[in-house]
Amino acid sequence: MKKLVLFCRNDLTHLYGEMNKHLADSFSLTYLAYENRDEEILIKDYGISKIINFKKEISDLINEEIIDLQLIKQIDKLIIEQTENRFCLNSCIQSDRTLAGKDYNEILTLVQVYYKFWNNFIVKEQYNLLLHEPVSLFFLQIASVLSRKYGSEYLTQIQVFGEDKFNWIFVAADSGFAVEMPKLLESKYELSQKDQNRVLEYIKNFRNNFVLLLPEIASKRKSSSHPKLLSFSRQVLKAAIKEIYNSLTKKPKSFELHEHVEDYLSSKRTKFSERLKNLWDEFFNFEYDIFEADRDYYYYPMHTEPEAVVLYWGDGLYKNQIKLIENIAGQLPPNCYLYVKYHPVLKEDRNYIDYKRIKAIPNVKLIGPQTLGREIVSKAKGIMTINGTSGFEGILLNKPVFVFGNSFYDLSDRVIKVKNIRDLREIIYNYHLKAFKDDIALYKFVSAFLNISHPGYTAYYSNYRDRLNIDNKKNAGEVASYIEKYLNQSEILN
């Protein structure tokens, strides 16, 4: 019987807890709860008893831990090997935003503890598949590294543009690579007429549809048709309500070392006065540029921050998106612009100074939220992205897509991987006048993509599930059905 580990944290606890009734008869399930709250939900709401509490285990290990430099070197070597030189230990540490400002010796203590936990856990459980959110913290990165070492998989499920209202695919949790894509693209078979019709219908619908993937959770800031003062007042009221709520629910800071995630979440809040200044500057001291479709331009859609795609899926190299934008703009051909648009889902307030720095670059235009991203993509010479969904849009609109990180669409022939920012100028010049057209390569890529896309909603983060009115019972059954199919057809060794 194959073994599945479901790592439950925050809202994912409800998706994975509900899936127990659909998967328990077919597979050996282990529930790994991040903390007490997740464990309680699994027990009370879903009647699950076989649970390992991650935070409890880490707490027991950390009290007696002493730094062993030989072990630290072994961990560093393991990370380099298993990530194929994408990371070393220190770059992993820098990519974990919750470790910023911590004492380095304390961090190394955490490194050893997380390594020992996962090493012991994987050896004991010998699981085939671990499911959780994307790698966004060091304790998840080391889980990915050790899973790969022992021949297991750590996958995550991401939402994609599919044929249903909600669709998802399996990707490697540490890179976003679509793990089922290679086998389908390597196939020599010709597309049947049915497959071709399916592909052509999907492409047609995609090109005619200018709606966001999840419009219900997009930021409405500065996109309102109301007067500036009214829109500003509404944002201030929202900020004030949030500030009052944070003050009433704030707990005294008494975090242990292994609670660095909670410590970060508690301390990252922007001061209310700073938020008001940012809002004032954004509404009254700043104007977006007008979208001019007839210019020669490339498009860089900004990623939401902080996020796994910028940190770990970007190989830890592109945390500073402002500098990346400067580098891209500086290597474009003469009289060619870079259009930049911030992400429609804002997790944290961006400082007004960032907008000023972008606007200061002579051949950069910062486009406002009222212009749809796909409209900008459709007229662009090409797409520049770390790994965002606009790259996928570019593929379907026959644009060259310059990718700086790793993505689920890496295997398309429209994707140009930029391994070194110094190579970008030569790469752009080579592709500047290249025009892709609909061809068999595009059709096969789309066919493979549709075959690995599955109905269901899996982005159980923040309060997205509630805002989208997801029926958890129905949805969990839908998602579980393909997890079962994947495990049954998987060639992972027991």
C-alpha positions as CSV (number, residue, x, y, z in Angstrom):
1,M,0.0,0.0,0.0
2,K,1.5,3.4,-1.0
3,K,2.0,6.0,1.7
4,L,0.8,9.6,1.5
5,V,1.8,12.3,4.0
6,L,-0.5,15.3,4.3
7,F,1.2,18.3,5.9
8,C,-1.6,20.4,7.4
9,R,-1.1,24.1,8.1
10,N,-3.7,26.9,8.3
11,D,-6.6,26.5,5.8
12,L,-5.0,23.5,4.1
13,T,-5.9,21.5,7.2
14,H,-9.5,21.6,6.1
15,L,-8.8,20.4,2.6
16,Y,-6.6,17.6,3.7
17,G,-8.8,16.7,6.7
18,E,-11.9,16.3,4.4
19,M,-9.9,14.2,2.0
20,N,-9.3,11.5,4.6
21,K,-12.6,9.8,3.9
22,H,-11.8,9.6,0.2
23,L,-8.2,8.3,0.5
24,A,-7.9,6.3,3.8
25,D,-9.2,3.0,2.3
26,S,-6.7,3.1,-0.6
27,F,-3.5,4.4,1.0
28,S,-1.6,4.5,4.2
29,L,-2.1,8.1,5.4
30,T,0.0,10.1,7.8
31,Y,-1.2,13.5,9.0
32,L,1.5,15.9,9.9
33,A,0.0,18.9,11.7
34,Y,2.0,22.1,11.8
35,E,0.9,23.1,15.4
36,N,-1.7,22.4,18.1
37,R,-4.4,24.3,16.3
38,D,-4.1,22.2,13.2
39,E,-4.0,19.0,15.3
40,E,-7.2,20.0,17.1
41,I,-9.1,20.7,13.8
42,L,-8.1,17.3,12.5
43,I,-9.3,15.6,15.6
44,K,-12.5,17.5,16.3
45,D,-13.7,18.3,12.7
46,Y,-12.5,15.2,10.8
47,G,-12.1,12.4,13.4
48,I,-8.4,11.8,12.5
49,S,-6.3,10.2,15.2
50,K,-3.0,9.3,13.6
51,I,-1.3,12.7,13.8
52,I,2.2,13.9,14.3
53,N,2.6,17.5,15.6
54,F,5.5,19.1,13.8
55,K,6.0,22.0,16.3
56,K,5.9,19.6,19.3
57,E,8.6,17.4,17.7
58,I,10.8,20.4,16.9
59,S,10.4,21.8,20.4
60,D,11.5,18.5,21.9
61,L,14.6,18.4,19.6
62,I,15.8,22.0,19.9
63,N,16.4,22.1,23.6
64,E,19.4,19.8,23.5
65,E,20.8,20.8,20.2
66,I,24.5,21.8,19.9
67,I,25.9,23.1,16.6
68,D,28.0,20.5,14.8
69,L,30.0,22.1,12.1
70,Q,30.6,18.8,10.3
71,L,26.9,18.2,10.1
72,I,26.4,21.8,8.8
73,K,28.9,21.1,6.0
74,Q,27.1,17.8,5.2
75,I,23.8,19.6,5.0
76,D,25.3,22.3,2.7
77,K,26.7,19.6,0.4
78,L,23.4,17.7,0.4
79,I,21.5,20.9,-0.6
80,I,23.9,21.7,-3.4
81,E,23.6,18.1,-4.8
82,Q,19.9,17.7,-4.5
83,T,19.0,21.1,-5.9
84,E,21.4,20.6,-8.7
85,N,23.4,23.7,-7.7
86,R,20.4,26.0,-7.5
87,F,21.0,26.5,-3.8
88,C,23.5,26.1,-1.0
89,L,22.7,26.4,2.7
90,N,23.2,30.1,3.0
91,S,21.1,30.9,0.0
92,C,18.3,28.8,1.4
93,I,18.6,30.7,4.7
94,Q,18.5,34.1,2.9
95,S,15.4,33.0,1.0
96,D,13.5,32.3,4.2
97,R,12.1,35.8,5.1
98,T,11.3,34.6,8.7
99,L,15.0,34.2,9.5
100,A,16.0,37.7,8.6
101,G,17.6,39.5,11.5
102,K,18.0,36.3,13.5
103,D,21.4,35.4,15.1
104,Y,23.3,33.2,12.7
105,N,24.2,30.6,15.4
106,E,20.5,30.3,16.3
107,I,19.7,29.8,12.6
108,L,22.3,27.0,12.3
109,T,20.7,25.4,15.3
110,L,17.4,25.5,13.6
111,V,19.0,24.1,10.4
112,Q,20.2,21.0,12.3
113,V,17.0,20.5,14.1
114,Y,14.9,20.7,10.9
115,Y,17.3,18.4,9.1
116,K,17.2,15.8,11.9
117,F,13.4,15.9,12.1
118,W,12.9,15.4,8.4
119,N,15.6,12.8,8.0
120,N,14.2,10.7,10.9
121,F,10.6,11.3,9.7
122,I,11.3,10.2,6.1
123,V,13.3,7.1,7.1
124,K,10.5,6.0,9.4
125,E,7.5,6.8,7.2
126,Q,9.1,5.8,3.9
127,Y,6.3,7.7,2.1
128,N,5.8,7.9,-1.6
129,L,4.3,11.4,-1.7
130,L,4.2,14.4,0.6
131,L,1.6,17.1,-0.1
132,H,1.8,20.6,1.2
133,E,2.0,24.3,0.1
134,P,5.0,25.4,-2.1
135,V,8.4,25.7,-0.5
136,S,8.5,29.1,1.1
137,L,10.4,28.5,4.3
138,F,13.6,26.6,5.1
139,F,11.9,23.8,7.0
140,L,10.0,23.1,3.8
141,Q,13.1,23.4,1.6
142,I,15.0,20.8,3.7
143,A,11.9,18.5,3.5
144,S,12.1,18.8,-0.3
145,V,15.9,18.1,-0.4
146,L,15.6,15.0,1.8
147,S,12.5,13.7,0.0
148,R,14.5,13.8,-3.2
149,K,17.5,12.1,-1.5
150,Y,15.3,9.2,-0.4
151,G,13.4,8.8,-3.7
152,S,10.1,10.3,-2.5
153,E,8.2,13.2,-3.9
154,Y,7.1,16.5,-2.3
155,L,4.5,18.1,-4.5
156,T,2.2,21.0,-4.3
157,Q,-1.0,21.8,-6.2
158,I,-1.3,25.2,-8.0
159,Q,-4.3,26.8,-9.7
160,V,-4.1,27.3,-13.4
161,F,-6.2,28.5,-16.4
162,G,-8.1,25.3,-17.3
163,E,-11.3,24.2,-18.9
164,D,-13.3,24.4,-15.7
165,K,-13.9,27.3,-13.3
166,F,-11.2,26.0,-11.1
167,N,-8.3,23.8,-12.2
168,W,-5.0,22.7,-10.7
169,I,-1.9,20.8,-11.6
170,F,0.8,19.0,-9.6
171,V,4.2,20.7,-9.5
172,A,7.4,20.1,-7.6
173,A,7.1,22.1,-4.4
174,D,10.6,23.6,-4.6
175,S,10.6,24.7,-8.2
176,G,7.0,24.8,-9.6
177,F,8.0,22.3,-12.4
178,A,5.1,20.4,-13.8
179,V,6.2,16.9,-13.0
180,E,3.7,15.1,-15.3
181,M,4.5,17.2,-18.4
182,P,7.8,15.6,-19.6
183,K,6.3,12.1,-20.3
184,L,3.4,13.6,-22.3
185,L,5.7,15.9,-24.4
186,E,8.2,13.1,-25.1
187,S,5.4,11.0,-26.6
188,K,5.7,10.6,-30.4
189,Y,2.0,10.2,-31.0
190,E,0.1,12.5,-33.3
191,L,-2.8,14.4,-31.9
192,S,-6.1,12.9,-32.7
193,Q,-8.8,15.0,-34.3
194,K,-10.6,15.0,-30.9
195,D,-7.4,16.3,-29.2
196,Q,-6.9,19.0,-31.8
197,N,-10.4,20.2,-31.5
198,R,-10.1,20.3,-27.7
199,V,-6.8,22.3,-28.0
200,L,-8.2,24.7,-30.6
201,E,-11.3,25.4,-28.5
202,Y,-9.2,26.0,-25.4
203,I,-6.9,28.4,-27.2
204,K,-9.8,30.2,-28.8
205,N,-11.6,30.6,-25.4
206,F,-8.3,31.8,-23.8
207,R,-7.6,34.4,-26.4
208,N,-11.2,35.8,-26.2
209,N,-11.2,35.8,-22.4
210,F,-9.5,38.8,-20.6
211,V,-10.6,37.8,-17.1
212,L,-8.2,37.3,-14.2
213,L,-7.6,33.7,-13.0
214,L,-9.2,34.6,-9.6
215,P,-10.8,38.1,-10.0
216,E,-12.6,37.8,-6.6
217,I,-9.3,38.1,-4.7
218,A,-7.6,40.8,-6.8
219,S,-6.7,44.2,-5.2
220,K,-9.2,46.9,-6.0
221,R,-6.9,49.7,-5.0
222,K,-6.8,52.7,-7.4
223,S,-8.9,50.7,-9.9
224,S,-12.1,52.2,-8.6
225,S,-14.2,54.6,-10.8
226,H,-14.9,56.7,-7.6
227,P,-13.2,60.0,-7.0
228,K,-9.7,59.8,-5.6
229,L,-10.7,61.3,-2.2
230,L,-13.5,58.8,-1.7
231,S,-11.3,55.8,-2.8
232,F,-8.6,57.1,-0.5
233,S,-11.0,57.4,2.4
234,R,-12.2,53.9,2.0
235,Q,-8.6,52.5,2.0
236,V,-7.9,54.5,5.1
237,L,-11.0,53.2,6.8
238,K,-10.0,49.6,5.9
239,A,-6.5,50.3,7.3
240,A,-7.9,51.7,10.5
241,I,-10.2,48.8,11.1
242,K,-7.3,46.4,10.5
243,E,-5.1,48.4,12.9
244,I,-7.8,48.3,15.6
245,Y,-8.2,44.5,15.1
246,N,-4.5,43.9,15.3
247,S,-4.2,46.0,18.5
248,L,-7.1,44.0,20.1
249,T,-5.7,40.6,19.1
250,K,-2.0,41.3,19.6
251,K,-0.3,38.9,22.0
252,P,2.8,39.6,24.1
253,K,6.0,38.6,22.3
254,S,7.4,35.5,24.0
255,F,8.5,33.4,21.0
256,E,10.8,30.5,21.3
257,L,13.5,30.1,18.6
258,H,11.5,27.5,16.7
259,E,8.6,29.9,16.5
260,H,10.4,32.2,14.1
261,V,7.4,32.0,11.6
262,E,5.0,33.3,14.3
263,D,7.6,35.9,15.4
264,Y,7.9,37.2,11.8
265,L,4.1,37.3,11.3
266,S,3.7,39.3,14.5
267,S,6.5,41.8,13.8
268,K,6.1,42.4,10.0
269,R,3.1,44.8,10.3
270,T,3.7,48.2,8.9
271,K,3.1,51.1,11.3
272,F,-0.2,52.7,10.8
273,S,1.4,56.2,10.2
274,E,3.6,54.6,7.5
275,R,0.6,53.0,5.8
276,L,-1.3,56.3,5.8
277,K,1.7,58.0,4.2
278,N,2.0,55.3,1.6
279,L,-1.7,55.6,0.8
280,W,-1.6,59.4,0.5
281,D,1.5,59.3,-1.8
282,E,0.0,56.5,-3.9
283,F,-3.3,58.4,-4.4
284,F,-2.2,62.0,-4.6
285,N,1.5,62.2,-5.4
286,F,1.6,59.5,-8.1
287,E,0.1,58.8,-11.5
288,Y,0.3,55.6,-13.5
289,D,1.5,55.8,-17.1
290,I,-1.1,55.4,-19.9
291,F,-1.0,52.1,-21.7
292,E,0.1,52.7,-25.3
293,A,-0.3,49.6,-27.3
294,D,1.4,50.9,-30.4
295,R,4.9,51.3,-28.8
296,D,7.6,48.6,-29.0
297,Y,7.6,47.1,-25.5
298,Y,8.3,44.1,-23.4
299,Y,6.1,43.3,-20.4
300,Y,7.2,42.6,-16.8
301,P,4.3,41.8,-14.4
302,M,5.4,42.2,-10.9
303,H,5.1,39.3,-8.5
304,T,3.3,39.5,-5.2
305,E,5.7,39.6,-2.3
306,P,6.8,37.9,-0.2
307,E,6.1,34.7,-2.1
308,A,7.6,31.3,-2.9
309,V,7.8,32.1,-6.6
310,V,10.1,35.1,-6.0
311,L,12.2,33.4,-3.3
312,Y,12.6,29.6,-3.8
313,W,11.2,29.2,-7.3
314,G,13.4,32.1,-8.4
315,D,16.5,30.3,-7.1
316,G,16.9,32.9,-4.4
317,L,18.3,35.4,-6.9
318,Y,15.5,37.8,-7.6
319,K,14.2,39.0,-4.3
320,N,14.8,42.6,-5.4
321,Q,12.4,43.0,-8.2
322,I,13.2,46.7,-8.6
323,K,16.8,45.9,-9.5
324,L,15.6,43.2,-11.9
325,I,13.4,45.7,-13.6
326,E,16.4,48.1,-13.9
327,N,18.5,45.3,-15.4
328,I,15.9,44.3,-17.9
329,A,15.2,47.8,-19.1
330,G,18.9,48.6,-19.4
331,Q,19.4,45.7,-21.9
332,L,16.4,46.4,-24.3
333,P,17.0,47.6,-27.9
334,P,16.8,51.4,-28.6
335,N,13.4,53.0,-28.5
336,C,12.0,49.9,-26.7
337,Y,10.1,50.2,-23.5
338,L,9.5,47.9,-20.5
339,Y,5.9,48.0,-19.3
340,V,5.5,47.1,-15.6
341,K,2.4,46.3,-13.8
342,Y,2.1,45.4,-10.1
343,H,0.5,42.1,-9.1
344,P,-3.3,42.2,-8.7
345,V,-3.2,40.4,-5.4
346,L,-1.3,42.4,-2.8
347,K,-0.2,40.5,0.2
348,E,1.7,43.4,1.8
349,D,1.7,47.1,1.1
350,R,4.4,48.1,-1.4
351,N,6.4,51.2,-0.3
352,Y,5.7,54.3,-2.4
353,I,9.4,54.7,-2.9
354,D,9.4,51.5,-5.0
355,Y,7.0,53.2,-7.4
356,K,9.2,56.2,-7.6
357,R,12.3,54.1,-8.4
358,I,10.4,52.3,-11.2
359,K,9.1,55.5,-12.6
360,A,12.6,57.0,-12.6
361,I,13.9,54.5,-15.2
362,P,13.6,56.4,-18.5
363,N,12.3,53.5,-20.7
364,V,10.0,52.0,-18.1
365,K,6.2,52.7,-18.0
366,L,4.3,51.7,-14.8
367,I,0.8,50.7,-16.0
368,G,-2.2,51.0,-13.7
369,P,-4.5,48.2,-12.5
370,Q,-7.4,49.3,-14.8
371,T,-5.5,47.8,-17.8
372,L,-5.8,44.1,-17.9
373,G,-2.6,42.1,-17.9
374,R,-3.6,40.0,-20.9
375,E,-4.3,43.1,-22.9
376,I,-0.7,44.2,-22.3
377,V,0.6,40.7,-23.1
378,S,-1.3,40.6,-26.4
379,K,0.6,43.5,-27.9
380,A,4.0,42.9,-26.3
381,K,7.2,41.9,-28.1
382,G,7.8,39.4,-25.3
383,I,7.2,38.7,-21.7
384,M,9.8,39.0,-18.9
385,T,9.0,37.1,-15.8
386,I,10.5,35.2,-12.9
387,N,7.8,32.5,-13.3
388,G,4.4,34.2,-13.2
389,T,1.2,33.1,-15.0
390,S,1.7,35.9,-17.5
391,G,4.4,33.8,-19.0
392,F,1.8,31.1,-19.7
393,E,-0.4,33.7,-21.3
394,G,2.5,34.7,-23.5
395,I,2.9,31.2,-24.7
396,L,-0.7,30.9,-25.7
397,L,-0.5,34.3,-27.5
398,N,2.7,33.2,-29.4
399,K,5.1,35.5,-27.5
400,P,8.7,34.7,-26.6
401,V,8.7,34.3,-22.8
402,F,12.0,35.1,-21.0
403,V,11.9,33.3,-17.7
404,F,14.4,34.0,-14.9
405,G,13.3,31.4,-12.4
406,N,11.4,28.0,-12.8
407,S,7.9,27.5,-13.9
408,F,5.2,24.9,-14.8
409,Y,5.5,26.0,-18.4
410,D,9.3,25.6,-18.7
411,L,9.1,22.9,-21.4
412,S,7.3,25.1,-24.0
413,D,9.4,26.0,-27.0
414,R,8.3,29.6,-26.5
415,V,10.2,29.8,-23.2
416,I,13.8,31.2,-23.1
417,K,15.5,30.5,-19.8
418,V,17.8,33.3,-18.7
419,K,20.4,31.7,-16.4
420,N,22.6,34.8,-16.2
421,I,21.3,38.4,-16.3
422,R,24.4,39.4,-18.2
423,D,23.3,37.2,-21.1
424,L,19.9,39.0,-21.4
425,R,20.9,41.7,-23.9
426,E,22.2,39.1,-26.5
427,I,19.2,36.9,-25.9
428,I,16.7,39.7,-26.4
429,Y,18.4,41.0,-29.6
430,N,18.3,37.4,-31.0
431,Y,14.5,37.2,-30.4
432,H,13.5,40.8,-30.9
433,L,12.1,40.3,-34.4
434,K,11.2,36.6,-34.0
435,A,7.4,35.8,-34.4
436,F,5.9,32.6,-33.3
437,K,2.8,31.3,-35.0
438,D,0.3,28.5,-34.1
439,D,2.0,25.2,-34.9
440,I,2.2,21.6,-33.8
441,A,4.6,22.4,-31.0
442,L,2.1,24.8,-29.4
443,Y,-0.8,22.3,-29.9
444,K,1.2,19.5,-28.3
445,F,2.2,21.6,-25.3
446,V,-1.4,22.7,-24.8
447,S,-2.7,19.2,-25.2
448,A,-0.2,18.0,-22.5
449,F,-1.2,20.8,-20.2
450,L,-4.9,20.0,-20.5
451,N,-4.2,16.4,-19.7
452,I,-2.4,17.3,-16.5
453,S,-5.0,19.9,-15.4
454,H,-7.7,18.7,-13.0
455,P,-10.9,20.2,-11.7
456,G,-10.9,21.4,-8.2
457,Y,-9.7,24.3,-6.0
458,T,-6.4,23.8,-4.0
459,A,-5.2,27.4,-3.1
460,Y,-6.4,27.1,0.5
461,Y,-4.4,30.2,1.7
462,S,-5.4,33.4,3.5
463,N,-9.2,33.5,3.3
464,Y,-9.5,32.7,-0.4
465,R,-11.7,29.7,0.1
466,D,-14.3,31.7,1.9
467,R,-14.2,34.6,-0.6
468,L,-14.6,32.2,-3.5
469,N,-17.5,30.3,-1.7
470,I,-15.8,26.9,-2.1
471,D,-17.8,23.9,-0.9
472,N,-15.1,22.1,1.0
473,K,-16.8,18.6,1.0
474,K,-17.5,18.6,-2.7
475,N,-14.2,20.1,-3.6
476,A,-12.1,17.8,-1.4
477,G,-13.7,14.7,-3.1
478,E,-12.9,16.2,-6.5
479,V,-9.3,16.9,-5.6
480,A,-8.8,13.5,-3.8
481,S,-10.0,11.6,-6.9
482,Y,-7.0,12.7,-8.9
483,I,-4.5,12.3,-6.1
484,E,-5.7,8.7,-5.9
485,K,-5.2,8.3,-9.7
486,Y,-1.8,9.9,-9.6
487,L,-0.6,7.6,-6.8
488,N,-2.0,4.5,-8.5
489,Q,-0.2,5.3,-11.8
490,S,3.0,6.6,-10.2
491,E,6.2,4.8,-10.7
492,I,7.7,5.9,-7.4
493,L,9.4,3.1,-5.6
494,N,7.9,1.8,-2.4
